[in-house]
Amino acid sequence: MKIEFCQKNLDRFSKSAYKALKGEYDDVKVKKDSCLKECRLCRTEPFAMVKGEVVKAETPKKLVKKLEKRIAKNK
């Protein structure tokens, strides 16, 4: 499984979520991308892409919880 974060969104909102997930799961690749083409969303709230699907949340902590649920479902 691969989770992608937009660099600009990392700078604005989701850096703590990225750090929380990076290296935590052996079977999950957590990557940074320069742009995920979700500019409107990127300016407003934390998000990541999982299998081409946007996962968003109000806070980085909530984003981590949503992504962890996706990871658990994938196992």
C-alpha positions as CSV (number, residue, x, y, z in Angstrom):
1,M,0.0,0.0,0.0
2,K,1.2,3.5,-0.8
3,I,0.2,6.8,0.9
4,E,1.1,10.0,-0.9
5,F,1.3,13.4,0.7
6,C,1.5,16.7,-1.3
7,Q,4.6,18.7,-0.3
8,K,2.6,22.0,0.0
9,N,0.0,20.4,2.1
10,L,2.8,19.0,4.3
11,D,4.1,22.5,4.7
12,R,0.7,23.8,5.6
13,F,-1.1,21.1,7.6
14,S,-0.1,17.5,7.4
15,K,3.6,17.2,8.4
16,S,2.8,15.6,11.8
17,A,0.6,13.0,10.1
18,Y,3.4,12.2,7.6
19,K,5.9,11.8,10.5
20,A,3.5,9.7,12.5
21,L,3.1,7.2,9.6
22,K,6.5,7.2,8.0
23,G,8.3,4.0,9.0
24,E,5.6,2.7,11.3
25,Y,4.3,0.0,8.9
26,D,6.5,-2.4,7.0
27,D,4.0,-2.9,4.2
28,V,3.1,0.7,3.7
29,K,5.1,3.2,1.7
30,V,4.6,6.8,2.8
31,K,5.8,9.2,0.2
32,K,6.0,12.9,-0.6
33,D,5.0,14.2,-4.0
34,S,5.6,17.7,-5.2
35,C,2.0,18.1,-6.3
36,L,-1.0,15.8,-6.2
37,K,-3.3,18.0,-8.3
38,E,-5.7,18.8,-5.5
39,C,-4.9,22.4,-5.1
40,R,-8.2,23.7,-3.8
41,L,-8.2,21.0,-1.1
42,C,-4.5,21.4,-0.4
43,R,-5.0,25.0,0.7
44,T,-7.8,24.2,3.2
45,E,-7.2,21.0,5.1
46,P,-4.9,18.0,5.7
47,F,-5.1,15.2,3.2
48,A,-3.3,12.3,1.6
49,M,-3.9,10.0,-1.4
50,V,-4.4,6.2,-1.0
51,K,-4.8,4.1,-4.1
52,G,-5.7,7.3,-6.1
53,E,-8.4,8.2,-3.6
54,V,-8.4,11.4,-1.4
55,V,-8.5,10.9,2.3
56,K,-9.0,14.2,4.2
57,A,-9.7,15.2,7.7
58,E,-10.1,18.3,9.9
59,T,-6.8,17.8,11.7
60,P,-3.6,15.9,11.2
61,K,-4.5,13.6,14.1
62,K,-7.8,12.7,12.6
63,L,-6.1,12.2,9.2
64,V,-3.7,9.7,10.9
65,K,-6.7,7.8,12.4
66,K,-8.4,7.6,9.0
67,L,-5.3,6.4,7.3
68,E,-4.6,3.8,10.0
69,K,-8.1,2.4,9.4
70,R,-7.3,2.1,5.7
71,I,-4.1,0.3,6.5
72,A,-5.9,-2.1,8.8
73,K,-8.5,-2.9,6.1
74,N,-5.7,-3.5,3.6
75,K,-4.1,-6.2,5.8
